[in-house]
Amino acid sequence: LQRWSRHFGLPTTLSTQRILAQVSEFLVNGDGKTDLLTSTANALSNLTIWLAFVFFGAIFLLAERPGTVANPALNFLPRKRQMQMAGAVRDLEPKLRWWVLGSVFNMVVTGLSAWLGYGVILGFGPAAPLAIIAAFGELVPNIGPVLAFGIALVFAVGEGAFGLTGVTIVYIILQSIESDRKSTR
């Protein structure tokens, strides 16, 4: 570390103690800025809001008459590709509508189940936001439910061992319900 400090012309010599102190300072109080947990929570909440806007925007676009949005957008393509793209949109539109309806159903079932588990059974105060996060987590396969579980675990830490165990059990039950739903499709 001393050699690297001299090589890069650092004003103070690096040491493992100095690096650990800077890392812990960053993690604890962010060196005058927001700490790492707050930054992560902000990023996750922004991602959740973005997913909500995209998802509900897709619902509203699909509620329009077929061709209302796609036909004007086709004008941006070269003429020789417009017919080809119009055919693709025409073929995909009904499938996309059913996917959105299925996703909404999946989100509602997951959100209600999470709310029942966190709020009614475990008695968590933030049950509604955790249920909303779990519902929107269903939009991102595999990763979304795990992120929702991680956020619920962060809230459960304040409840102690009972909260951590309860959140883990609720997550396992939710995933069991979801896998049963998917296997019957």
Secondary structure, DSSP 4 states (H G I P E B T S, - for coil): -HHHHHHHT-SS---HHHHHHHHHHHHHHGGGS--HHHHHHHHHHHHHHHHHHHHHHHHHHHHSPTTTTHHHHHTTS-HHHHHHHHHHHHHHHHHHHHHHHHHHHHHHHHHHHHHIIIIIIS--TTHHHHHHHHHHHTTSTTHHHHHHHHHHHHHHGGG-HHHHHHHHHHHHHHHHHHHHHHHT-
